[in-house]
Amino acid sequence: MNAATQNSSSMSETLKARKVHLTALLKIVDTKIGKSTAMQKLTITAIKAEMGLIEHKLKKR
């Protein structure tokens, strides 16, 4: 993806779509019932961090 050629509205749409995708992944990986593995915990932490970064970028716009 070439950021120089994208306008801000398409970039915002891309970020929103990425956030929706990450939310869906989080629902798949996150287990409320039962024991979660260390890999699941790391994955959940990484997804939440990425979502935080996306939210920060969206607020800057």
ChimeraX attribute file (.defattr): number of C-alpha atoms within 10 A of each C-alpha:
attribute: neighborCount
match mode: 1-to-1
recipient: residues
	/A:1	5
	/A:2	5
	/A:3	8
	/A:4	6
	/A:5	8
	/A:6	11
	/A:7	9
	/A:8	11
	/A:9	10
	/A:10	10
	/A:11	16
	/A:12	17
	/A:13	12
	/A:14	13
	/A:15	18
	/A:16	16
	/A:17	12
	/A:18	15
	/A:19	20
	/A:20	13
	/A:21	12
	/A:22	17
	/A:23	14
	/A:24	11
	/A:25	14
	/A:26	18
	/A:27	11
	/A:28	9
	/A:29	15
	/A:30	13
	/A:31	14
	/A:32	8
	/A:33	6
	/A:34	6
	/A:35	8
	/A:36	12
	/A:37	10
	/A:38	9
	/A:39	10
	/A:40	15
	/A:41	14
	/A:42	11
	/A:43	16
	/A:44	19
	/A:45	13
	/A:46	13
	/A:47	18
	/A:48	16
	/A:49	12
	/A:50	15
	/A:51	20
	/A:52	13
	/A:53	14
	/A:54	18
	/A:55	14
	/A:56	11
	/A:57	13
	/A:58	14
	/A:59	9
	/A:60	7
	/A:61	9
